[in-house]
Amino acid sequence: MTSLLGVPVTVRNRPIGNLYLTDKEGAREFSEEDERLAGLFALHAGIAIENARLHEAVQALAVVEERDRIGKDLHDGIIQNIYGVTLSLEDVEDLATEDPAEATARVDRAIDALHGTIRDLRNFIFGLHPELVDGTDLVGLLAALAEQVRQNSLIDVEVRLPESPIDLPAHARAELLQIAREALSNVARHSGGTWAEVGISADGDQIVLAIADNGRGFEPTTAATGEHYGLANMRDRAVALGGGLQVDTAVGAGTRIIVRVPATGYSIAGDPPAPLDLEK
């Protein structure tokens, strides 16, 4: 080695490595211009390394948040349903002797409840497959979800979808699909209804997703107490897309969930556009 040029690679003025050049061709030593160029290379290297670290951190955070959400969904819904079944079967052994008819009815109800839980798990797993979202238009995704719910529940799901595709980035399609999945899951598990409708449309600078049912409805003021599964998750997803969620319901009057998100303005990185003015 007859010549050496070394410059530090820094991130936020903190050295994280070094860039070395040796044996310059055609000259005995490196020049000030070489030093300047090497400094630029080191600067870009530091920026690239920092961006890679930030991207990994964001991905790790997203994984943690999604695990928390999945855990909450499973605990609040499916696991509680299974726990309820186990409670209903605790005294079946005694009932088999004292009241065989009631024991048989209890077992039949437990079997029906477990079948419902299996349907919920199928719908839940359906919503976790990211490959279903990649390269598929949102209209097609919602149509497939509606068909899945029809097959795995007693709910008659109607769709009101446009003929033309709705152009949204993959992450926005995934979030809206999850909102629709959670809403339909609530209809099947908790509403007591027999019918649901899913509709989506492009309204100016907004995408409007609506899910309605003919179930028993509920008192809106109780939604914040945690008695109604998935509403907080759905609202968080809508807000994350720069939009919002509206719930129209009353006891005995069914429920209608309306989600409005921006139609455009999403960045390549998946960041949402500026929040919509939902007062319009």
C-alpha positions in Angstrom: 0.0 0.0 0.0 1.6 3.2 -1.2 -1.3 5.7 -0.5 -4.3 5.8 1.8 -7.4 8.0 2.1 -9.8 7.3 5.0 -12.9 9.2 6.0 -15.5 8.5 8.7 -19.0 7.3 8.0 -21.3 9.1 10.4 -24.9 9.2 11.4 -26.1 12.3 13.2 -22.5 13.2 13.9 -21.8 9.8 15.4 -19.2 7.6 13.7 -20.5 4.2 12.8 -17.6 3.1 10.5 -14.9 4.2 8.1 -14.4 4.3 4.3 -10.9 3.6 3.1 -9.3 4.0 -0.3 -5.8 2.8 -1.1 -3.3 2.9 -4.0 -4.7 5.6 -6.2 -4.2 4.8 -9.8 -2.1 7.3 -11.8 -0.9 9.3 -8.8 1.3 8.8 -5.8 -1.2 10.2 -3.4 -4.8 11.3 -3.0 -5.8 14.9 -3.7 -8.1 17.3 -1.8 -10.7 16.6 -4.5 -10.4 12.9 -3.8 -11.0 13.6 -0.1 -14.1 15.7 -0.9 -15.6 13.0 -3.1 -14.8 10.3 -0.5 -16.5 12.5 2.1 -19.6 12.6 -0.1 -19.6 8.8 -0.6 -19.3 8.4 3.2 -22.2 10.8 3.8 -24.5 8.9 1.4 -23.4 5.7 3.0 -24.4 7.0 6.4 -27.8 8.1 5.1 -28.4 4.7 3.5 -27.4 2.9 6.6 -29.6 5.1 8.8 -32.6 4.7 6.5 -32.1 0.9 6.5 -32.1 0.9 10.3 -35.2 3.1 10.5 -37.0 0.9 8.0 -36.2 -2.2 10.1 -37.3 -0.4 13.3 -40.6 0.6 11.6 -41.2 -3.0 10.4 -40.4 -4.4 13.8 -42.9 -1.9 15.4 -45.5 -2.8 12.9 -45.1 -6.5 13.7 -45.4 -5.8 17.4 -48.5 -3.7 16.9 -50.1 -6.3 14.6 -49.4 -9.1 17.1 -51.0 -7.0 19.8 -54.0 -6.4 17.7 -54.3 -10.1 16.8 -53.9 -11.0 20.4 -56.7 -8.6 21.4 -59.0 -9.8 18.7 -58.5 -13.4 19.6 -58.8 -12.8 23.4 -61.9 -10.5 23.1 -63.7 -12.7 20.6 -62.8 -16.2 19.7 -61.1 -17.2 23.0 -64.0 -15.8 25.0 -66.4 -17.9 22.9 -64.4 -21.1 23.6 -64.3 -20.2 27.3 -68.0 -19.8 27.3 -68.4 -23.3 25.7 -66.2 -24.9 28.4 -68.3 -23.3 31.1 -71.5 -24.6 29.6 -70.1 -28.2 29.6 -68.7 -28.2 33.2 -71.8 -29.9 34.7 -72.8 -32.0 31.8 -71.5 -35.2 33.5 -73.9 -34.6 36.4 -76.8 -33.6 34.1 -76.3 -36.9 32.1 -77.7 -38.7 35.2 -80.1 -36.1 36.6 -81.5 -34.6 33.4 -80.3 -36.5 30.2 -82.5 -34.3 27.9 -80.8 -31.1 29.2 -77.4 -32.7 29.0 -78.0 -33.6 25.3 -79.3 -30.1 24.5 -76.3 -28.6 26.3 -73.9 -30.7 24.2 -75.8 -29.8 21.0 -75.5 -26.1 21.8 -71.8 -26.4 22.5 -71.3 -28.2 19.2 -73.1 -25.4 17.4 -71.1 -22.8 19.2 -67.8 -24.5 18.3 -68.9 -24.6 14.7 -69.4 -20.9 14.8 -66.0 -20.4 16.4 -64.4 -22.5 13.6 -66.1 -20.2 11.0 -64.8 -17.2 12.9 -61.3 -18.6 12.8 -61.5 -19.2 9.1 -62.6 -15.7 8.5 -59.9 -14.4 10.8 -57.2 -16.4 8.9 -58.6 -15.2 5.6 -57.9 -11.7 6.7 -54.3 -12.4 7.6 -53.1 -13.5 4.2 -51.2 -10.5 2.6 -50.8 -12.4 -0.6 -54.5 -12.0 -1.2 -54.1 -8.2 -1.2 -51.0 -7.9 -3.5 -52.0 -7.3 -7.1 -55.8 -7.6 -6.4 -58.2 -4.7 -6.7 -60.1 -3.7 -3.6 -63.4 -4.4 -5.3 -62.4 -8.0 -6.0 -61.1 -8.4 -2.4 -64.4 -7.3 -0.9 -66.4 -9.5 -3.3 -64.2 -12.5 -2.2 -64.6 -11.6 1.5 -68.4 -11.4 1.1 -68.4 -14.9 -0.5 -66.2 -16.2 2.3 -68.6 -14.9 5.0 -71.6 -16.4 3.1 -70.0 -19.8 3.0 -68.9 -19.8 6.7 -71.9 -18.2 8.4 -75.7 -17.9 8.2 -75.5 -14.3 7.1 -76.8 -13.4 3.7 -74.2 -10.8 2.5 -75.1 -8.5 -0.4 -72.5 -6.5 -2.2 -72.8 -3.0 -3.7 -69.6 -2.6 -5.6 -68.6 -0.5 -8.6 -67.8 -2.1 -11.9 -64.5 -0.1 -12.2 -61.5 -0.9 -10.1 -60.6 1.4 -7.2 -57.0 2.4 -7.3 -55.4 2.3 -3.8 -51.9 1.2 -2.6 -51.6 -2.3 -1.2 -51.4 -1.2 2.4 -54.6 0.9 2.1 -56.4 -2.0 0.4 -55.3 -4.3 3.2 -56.5 -1.9 6.0 -60.0 -1.4 4.3 -60.3 -5.2 3.8 -59.5 -5.8 7.5 -62.1 -3.2 8.5 -64.8 -4.9 6.3 -63.7 -8.3 7.7 -64.0 -7.2 11.4 -67.4 -5.5 10.7 -68.8 -8.6 9.0 -67.4 -10.8 11.8 -69.2 -8.6 14.3 -72.4 -9.0 12.3 -72.1 -12.8 12.3 -71.1 -13.2 16.0 -72.9 -10.5 17.9 -75.7 -8.7 15.9 -78.2 -11.5 15.8 -78.9 -10.4 12.2 -79.5 -12.4 9.1 -78.5 -9.9 6.4 -75.6 -7.6 5.8 -74.5 -5.3 2.9 -71.1 -4.2 1.9 -70.7 -1.2 -0.4 -67.8 0.9 -1.6 -67.6 3.9 -3.8 -65.3 6.7 -4.9 -66.8 10.1 -3.9 -64.6 12.9 -5.1 -61.4 12.9 -3.1 -62.8 10.2 -0.8 -63.3 6.4 -0.8 -66.4 5.5 1.2 -66.8 2.0 2.6 -70.1 1.1 4.2 -71.2 -2.1 6.1 -74.8 -2.4 7.2 -76.8 -5.1 8.9 -80.4 -5.9 10.2 -79.2 -7.0 13.6 -80.3 -5.9 17.1 -78.1 -2.8 17.1 -76.7 -1.3 20.3 -76.5 1.8 22.4 -73.6 3.9 20.8 -72.5 5.2 24.2 -71.5 1.7 25.3 -69.1 1.2 22.4 -66.3 2.9 24.3 -66.6 0.4 27.2 -65.2 -2.5 25.2 -68.5 -4.4 24.9 -68.5 -4.2 21.1 -65.6 -6.0 19.5 -63.4 -4.5 16.9 -64.8 -0.9 16.8 -61.7 0.6 18.2 -59.5 -1.5 15.8 -61.6 -0.4 12.9 -61.4 3.3 13.9 -57.7 3.0 14.4 -57.2 1.6 10.9 -59.3 4.3 9.3 -57.4 7.1 11.2 -54.1 5.5 10.1 -55.2 6.0 6.5 -56.0 9.7 7.1 -59.7 9.1 7.4 -62.3 8.3 10.0 -65.1 5.9 11.0 -68.8 6.7 11.7 -71.2 4.3 13.5 -75.0 4.7 13.0 -76.9 2.4 15.3 -79.7 2.1 17.9 -81.1 -0.7 19.9 -83.4 -2.7 17.6 -82.4 -0.8 14.5 -79.4 -2.5 13.1 -76.0 -1.0 12.6 -74.3 0.9 9.8 -70.6 1.5 9.8 -69.2 4.1 7.4 -65.5 4.6 6.7 -64.1 7.5 4.7 -60.5 7.6 3.7 -58.6 9.8 1.1 -58.6 8.5 -2.4 -55.2 9.9 -3.4 -52.1 11.4 -1.9 -50.5 8.2 -0.6 -46.7 8.2 -0.8 -44.5 5.4 -2.2 -43.5 4.5 1.4 -47.2 4.0 2.2 -47.6 7.1 4.3 -51.2 8.4 4.3 -52.2 11.8 2.9 -53.3 14.6 5.0 -56.4 13.7 7.1 -59.8 14.3 5.5 -62.1 17.0 6.7 -64.9 14.7 7.8 -67.2 17.6 8.6 -67.8 18.2 4.9 
